Amino acid sequence: METIKAVFWKPDPAAQMRKCNDLIRQNTRKLDRDLNQLKVLDSKTKQYILQASKRGQKNPARAQQAAQETRTFARELVRIRKQSSRLATSKAQLQSVQMQVNEAFSVRKIEGSIRASTGIMKDVNSLVRLPELTGTMRELSQELVKAGIIEEMVGDSLPDDQLMEGEDEEAETEVDKVLGEVLAGRLGKTKLEDKPLEEQPAEEEVDLEEQEATLAQMRGRLEALKS
């Protein structure tokens, strides 16, 4: 029956607007969940940095290894924060799309027609290329095309290497900033201490394999957020 009605009658603008808003809310909830997970990862990674630094202070024989571990975890923290920043920007774009879409439907209700918006098309095109939102944003773009709000379908998702473009050039500087933030005052304090601290018992030392497993788990969670 719905198929027959679709042939003879135009889509109901109110129903179209509800569907578009439902899809936008669905994407917003997805971004909120991902941002919350990244916030948890941020906190855990800072703890890993602090723990590695503490191990180096308590056991001078492992100071070099601990320093390498803190930088490794700091690099992961830089990646986490970049992804969090990107998703926060995407959420702001999505909220802008929702306002523009509702405004377009309001204009249609008053004027009886709707004009395609290049602004909405640009924002949707940007959002649909994100791996986290590709599926639902494609569905939203199809609804917006049907409603006449945008004129064409949008492009493919961005490869991960483009999402992280320019990361290597700034990585070490950002790692230093992160270490300065997380270990505020600790690095200087360590240099001023002439007397080595008492060595920790062997059972409290973290094995290299455990560090590798922790990093692998963190990277797995980051990749999962993109799927």
N, C-alpha and C positions, 0 to 999 in steps of 0.2 A: 504493500500500500504506500509506504514511504517513497519507494522508487517511482511509482506512478505519479505521486504528488510532485516529486522533484522534476519530472518532465514537464508538467503543465504549470507549476507555480514556482516562483523564485524563492530562494531560501529565506526563512524568517530572520530579519536582521537582529531581533532580540535573542533568538536562539544562537545565531552566529556569534554575537558578542559574548554570551554566556560561555560558549565553548572556547573561545579565544582566551577569556579570563581564566577559565579552568586550567587550560594548558599553561598559561603564564604562572599561575599559582603553583602548579605541579613542578615547573622548572625552578621557581623560587625556593620551594621546600627542598628540592634536591641540592641547590647551592647552599642553603642553610645547613643541611646535614654535612655536606663536604667541608664547609668552613668550620663547623664544630669539631669534626675529626682532625682537621689540620691544627686547630687550637690545642687539642690534646697532644698531638704529635710534637708541637712546638714546646710544650711544657716538659714532656718526657725527654726530648733531646737536650734541653737545657740541663736537666738533671744528669744525663749521661756525661755531658761536658764537665759539670762540677765534680762528679764522681771520679772521672779520669784524672782531673787536675789534682784532686785530693790524694789519689793513689801515688802520683808523682811526688807530691810533697812528703808523704809518709815513708816512701821508699825511694831514696835518691838513685838507687841502681836502676830503677825503672822510669826515671824522669824523662828520658828521651822517647821511650815508647809511649808514655802517658801524653807527652806533648803531641806526638803524631795522632794519637787517638782523639785528643781534643779538637785538632784541626779537621779530622775526618768527620766527627760529629757536627762541627761547626759548618762544614760544607753542606751537610744534609739539612741543617737548620736554615741555611740560606735558600736552598731549594724549596723547603716547606713554606717559607715566608713569601717567596716569589709566587708560588702557586696560590697561596692565600690572597695575595694582593690582586692577582689576575681574576680570581673568582669573585672577590669583592667588587671589582670594576664591572664584571659581567652582571652581577646582581643589580648594580646601579643602572646599567644599560637596560636590563629587563624591566625594571620599574618604570624607566622612561618609555619603553615600548608600550607598557600597559596604559599609561596616561595618554599617550598619543592615539592608541587604538580606541580607547573609550571616547576620546574627543572626536575621532573620525566618525564613529557610529552616532554620536550626538549631532554632528553636523548633518549626517545623512538623514536623521530623523526630522530635522528642521527644514533642510533644503530639498529633501527627496532624492538626493543623489550623493555620490561619494567620490572624492578625488584621490587618486593614487598618491601616496606619500613617499618621496625619495628618502626622507629622514628615517622613517620606520624601516624601509627596505634596507638601508645601510646598517642600522642597528641589528636587524634580524639576520642579515648576512654575516655580520661579525659573530653573533651568538651561535648560529647554526654550525659554524666551523669549529667550535670548541668540542673536543671529544666527550666532555661530560654531558653536553646537552644536545648532541647531534640528533638523536632519535625524536625526542619530543619537540624540538625546535623545527624540525622538518614538517612535522604534523601541523604545528602552528602556522608555518609559512604557507602551507597548502590552504588552510582556512582563510588566511589573509588574502591570498590570491583569489579564492572564490568570492570573498566579500568585496573585492576590487580595491583593497587598501594598498596592496603592493602589486606590481605588474608581472613579476616573473619569479621563478624558483631561484633559490640561492645556491651558493657553491658548496664544495666539499669541505670536509673537516681539515684542520691544519695538522700537518705532521708534528710529532713531538719536538723534532729538532728546530722547527720554526718557532714553536711556542717558547723554547728556551734559548732563542737566538741571542747572541751577545753575552751569554752567561759566563763563558770561559774568560773573556777579557776582564770582567769585573770581579770574578770569583774570589781571587786572593785578597783583594782590598776589602770586599764584603766579609770574608772570613775573619780578617783582622778586627773589623768593627764588631762582629758578633762576639768574638772572644773577649774584646775589651768590655762589651756590655755584660756578658754572662759572668766573667771572672773579674768584675770591677774590683780593683784593689788587691786581688789575690796574686796576680803576676808580680807586681812590684814587691809585695810582702815576701814572696818566695825568694826573690833575688837578694833581699836585705838579710835574710836569715843565714848566718854562717854555720850554725850548728845543725848538722843533719838530724832529721827527726827519726825516731825509733822505727825500725823496719816492721812492717805488718806481718802477722802470721801468714803462712802459705795459703791456708784455706780461704783467706779474705781477698787474695789476688784474683783478678778476673782473667781467665784464660783467653788467648787470642781467638780461639775458635768461637768462644761465647760472644766476643766483640763482632766477629764476622756474621754470626747468626743474628745479632741484634740489628746490624746494618741492613742485612738482607730482609729482615722483617719490616723495617722502616721503609725501605725502598718498595717493597711489595705493597704496603699500604698506600704509598704515594701513587703507584701505578694503578691500584684498584680504584682510586678516586677519579681517574681519567676514563674509566670504562663505564 
